[in-house]
Amino acid sequence: MHLLWALIVGLFVGAIAKLLMPGKDPGGIIVTMLLGIAGSVVASLIGHSLGFYPNRAVGPGVIASIIGAVIVLAIYRLATRRRVV
């Protein structure tokens, strides 16, 4: 049940991140879910390293996950943009 809930929240977070950063991005529902889950992982790593989550059992919330997903999406766009010569 926890995995199903993580996928649903990941879809929601990924969709919000794509709405905040409009543009041409590949993928459908699965890629959007993975973007949201990756955003949550990034937010968790940043939060733990900065000391926002002193206990390992506490993780990021939805807003922090959205910020993490926007970071992941920005890094993806920087890595895949075409260079004009």
C-alpha positions as CSV (number, residue, x, y, z in Angstrom):
1,M,0.0,0.0,0.0
2,H,2.9,2.3,0.7
3,L,4.3,1.9,-2.8
4,L,0.9,2.7,-4.3
5,W,0.7,5.9,-2.2
6,A,4.2,6.9,-3.2
7,L,3.3,6.5,-6.9
8,I,0.2,8.6,-6.6
9,V,2.0,11.4,-4.7
10,G,4.9,11.1,-7.2
11,L,2.4,11.7,-10.0
12,F,0.9,14.7,-8.3
13,V,4.3,16.2,-7.5
14,G,5.7,15.6,-11.0
15,A,2.6,17.1,-12.6
16,I,2.9,20.2,-10.4
17,A,6.6,20.5,-11.3
18,K,5.8,20.3,-15.0
19,L,3.2,22.9,-14.6
20,L,5.6,25.3,-12.9
21,M,8.2,24.8,-15.6
22,P,6.3,24.7,-18.8
23,G,8.2,23.4,-21.9
24,K,8.6,20.5,-24.1
25,D,9.5,17.5,-22.0
26,P,9.4,13.8,-23.0
27,G,7.3,11.2,-21.3
28,G,3.9,10.6,-20.1
29,I,2.4,9.4,-16.9
30,I,5.3,7.1,-15.9
31,V,8.0,9.7,-16.5
32,T,5.9,12.2,-14.5
33,M,5.7,9.8,-11.6
34,L,9.4,9.1,-11.7
35,L,10.1,12.8,-11.8
36,G,8.0,13.3,-8.6
37,I,9.7,10.4,-6.9
38,A,13.1,11.7,-7.9
39,G,12.2,15.1,-6.6
40,S,11.2,13.7,-3.3
41,V,14.6,11.9,-3.1
42,V,16.5,15.1,-3.9
43,A,14.5,17.0,-1.3
44,S,15.2,14.4,1.2
45,L,18.9,14.4,0.5
46,I,19.2,18.1,0.6
47,G,17.0,18.4,3.8
48,H,19.0,15.8,5.7
49,S,22.3,17.3,4.7
50,L,21.2,20.8,5.8
51,G,19.7,19.4,9.1
52,F,16.1,20.1,8.4
53,Y,15.1,16.5,9.1
54,P,17.1,15.4,12.2
55,N,15.4,12.0,12.4
56,R,15.9,9.6,9.4
57,A,12.3,8.6,9.7
58,V,11.1,12.1,8.8
59,G,11.0,12.9,5.2
60,P,10.2,15.9,3.0
61,G,6.7,17.1,2.5
62,V,4.8,17.8,-0.7
63,I,6.2,21.4,-1.2
64,A,9.8,20.3,-0.7
65,S,9.2,17.4,-3.1
66,I,7.9,19.8,-5.7
67,I,10.9,22.0,-5.3
68,G,13.1,18.9,-5.6
69,A,11.3,17.9,-8.8
70,V,11.7,21.4,-10.3
71,I,15.5,21.0,-9.5
72,V,15.6,17.6,-11.3
73,L,13.7,19.0,-14.3
74,A,16.0,22.0,-14.5
75,I,19.1,19.7,-14.4
76,Y,17.5,17.5,-17.1
77,R,16.8,20.5,-19.3
78,L,20.4,21.8,-18.9
79,A,21.9,18.4,-19.7
80,T,19.7,17.9,-22.9
81,R,19.6,21.3,-24.4
82,R,21.0,21.6,-27.9
83,R,23.9,23.9,-28.4
84,V,23.9,26.3,-31.3
85,V,27.2,26.5,-33.1
